[in-house]
Amino acid sequence: MPKSEMPYHFYTDHRFALVVLCIFLIMPMSISKEISIQKYTSVLGTLAATYLSVAIIIKYYTMLTVADHKAPLYSNRISSWASMFSVIPTICFGFQ
């Protein structure tokens, strides 16, 4: 069904989902005086980031190569694998 024909429901709106997430997940973790509850969410967050990284790598290598004669979007190419992995500390810092 095209997006224009889909019925609108308040519970499918992203703003509603964000409010529910904040009230029922983030706020209870923020109210606690003990920081020990954060160890569980830290493990889940690390697993989620690892899953996302692995999924992107798998998707990259399983993409079908399509012959495309358009100009490349980025003129800068990655010069080596080491330079590509140099962004990992920045990503980890941003995640923490």
Residue pairs with C-beta under 8 A, 6 or more apart in sequence:
10 16
11 17
29 37
29 38
29 41
45 95
49 95
78 84
